[in-house]
């Protein structure tokens, strides 16, 4: 026998609510470029907490990290890096064709 589960469904947002939200976020956001892949080390406990939270809330790890970063930088003053630093060549592995 399957357990009876009771679900609560939230009402769908009205079209006017969605349009107002899009207009408010469009004013606040900086134009976005192409997405960039990021790899970093993370504490095991933080990663497990994120996976557990994402499972129960129906969010991906990407969604959680992007929302966290957006909230973190919301009240920060961000100064751009100097052009010399911004335009320097990327550091990393050399392409396989160049390495012999």
ZIRA-V612210 format. One record per pair of residues at least 12 apart in sequence whose C-alpha atoms are under 6 Angstrom apart, sorted by sequence separation. I is the first residue (numbers start at 1). GAP is how many residues later the second one is. If there is no record, write none. Layout:
BEGIN
i: <I;I>
gap: <GAP;GAP>
END
This chain:
BEGIN
none
END
